[in-house]
């Protein structure tokens, strides 16, 4: 095979196999493609190589979370803006690990909702930890984890419950992105608070 033919074959392989996957990943906003390194591996030895037996590979390099960093990073206002309104409005007791005692302590600090806890600036949370112990930082982290990046909406999502999506095996890149959101919420909030919540509710 001449170099030009090999280059053409690599281009076709990239167009057919890699480009579609890259587009799907970018659309799902899961991770951001940094660069691609195409290469040929496992070339058969001896004599003329059988090109249909070559193991074609494309090495993709990604940046997790894109240029903006992970979803929970940013100022308090930026974090709160990414917490779905229906989640932000939940009482602070909806955060996993917040019982009556913690709810009372947070009320004394002027924090009554998940959104208010998620919006606590790092310096404020650190000051709370000085008086209340390191556990308060874990609770703030769970609230901030609710700042999720939802994949583009689809009509099929409308009636699906967050808990059901979290417990099902995802099929495809976009479904994996939605699953990750629902698993994050289920890990951060009390399951009872999510019991009747649908994916559509997260977008309101």
N, C-alpha and C positions, 0 to 999 in steps of 0.2 A: 504494500500500500504506500503510495506516495504521500509526502508530508501534507500536500494540499488536501488530499482525500481524507487523511486522518483528521485534519483540522475541521473539515466539513462534517465528518461523522461526530466529532466531539460537540460541535455546535448543535447538530440535530438532537443528540442525546440530551444536551442541556435544555434545549427548547422544549422537548417532549416531557422529560422527567423532572428537571430541577425548577424550571421557571414556574410551572403550575403550583408546585409546593411552596415556592417562595411567595407567590402572590397570595396563597391561602393563609400563610403564616402572617404576612403583613396585614391582610384584611382582618384577621382575628386579633391583631394588636397584642399578641402574646410576647413576642421577642422581635428585635429589629436585626435585619441582616446587615452584617458589617462588610464581609467580602466573601468571594467564592474562589476556591482553588480546585480546578478540574484536573484529574489525573487518571492515568491508566494503571491498573494493577493486575497481578497474576497473569502475566503474558505467558502463554504456553511455550515450553522449551523445545528445542530441536526442530530443525528444518524450517519450512515456511509456517509461520504462525497462522492458526485458524482464527481469524478475527472475530468470528461469532462466538468464540469461547473466551474471549478476553473479558475479565471482570471490570466493567466500567464503574468508576467511582467519581463522585463529586463531593469535595470537602467544603462544608459551609461553616462559616464563622459568624456567630451571633453575639449580640449584646443583650443580656437579659434585661427586660424592662425598658429598653429603648434609651434615647438620650435623656429622658427626664428622670431616670432612676426608678426604683420600685414604687408601686402604687402608694405605699404608706409614707413616702418621703415628701418633704415640702413643708411650707409654713402651715400654721394651724388653719388658716382660711382655705388654703389649697386642699388640705386633707379633708376638711369638713365638706368642701364642694364636691368631693368624690364619694362621700358616703351617701348611698341612696336615701332620699328623703324619708321613706317609710322606715328605714333602719335608724336614721338619726333621731327620729321622733320617739323611738322606743324608750321606756324608762331605763335608767341605768342598771336596774336589776336584771335586765336582759343580757348583760355581759356575763359570759361564763365565769363563775367564781364570785360574783357579787351577790351576797346574801343580804339579809336584813341589816346586819352590822355595818357592812361596807356601804350599803345604800344610805344609812344614817350618817356615816362619816362624810360621804360625798355630798349629801344634802347640806351639811354644815359648811362645805366648801363652795356651795352654790352650784353644784353639778347634779342635775336630775335626769338627764337624758344621755343616751349613747353618743349622740352628736356632740354634746358639751364635753363629755369625757374624751372623745377623739380629738377635739380641738384644743385640749390642754397643751400649752407650749412646753417644750422640753425643760426649760428652766423652772416652770411652775411644778411640773411632775417631779423633778428632782427635789424641789423644796418639800413637796408632799412626802416623798420617800424618807426625808430626814426625820419627819415626825411620825409617820405611819408605818414605815418599814418598806423593804424592797418589793413586797407583794403589790403595792399600789402601781409600780411600774409595769408589772405583768398585766394588770387590769387595763391600764392606759394603752399598752401595746395591743391588747385584744380589740379595744375600741378603735384604735387607729388602723388595724388590719381590715376593718370594714370599709375603708376607702378603696373600693374595687374598681377595676376597669372592665366594664361590660363589653362583650363582643357585639357587633352589629345585630340589631333585632331581626327576628324572623317570625312570621305569623304562627309557626308551629310552637313557639315558646309561650304563647299567650296564656294557656291554661296550665302550664307545667308548674308544679310546686318546687320551691327551692330545695326542700329536703329530699324529694324524689330524684331530682337531678344529681344531687350530691351522692346518692346511694347507687346510681346507675353507672355502668361502664360507658365512657364517652366513645363516640364513633366519629372520627375525623378531627381536624385541627380546631375548627370553630367550636365543635361540641366539647373538646378538651378545654378550651378557654372558658366556656360557660361552666363546665364542671368545676374548674379550679376556683371560680368565683363562689360557687355554691358551697364547695368544701370549706373554703376560707370562712364564709359566714357561719357555717355549721360548727366549725372549730372555735369560733370567737364568741358566739352567742349561745344562750340557752336554747335547746331544741324546741321547747315549748313556745318561745317567742317567734320561731320561724314556722311553726306547724301549719298555719293557714296562709303563709306568704307565698305568692307566685312570682315567677320570673318577671311577669308584666308589672307587678307591684314595684319591683326594683327600679323601673324606668320612669316612674311617675314623679 
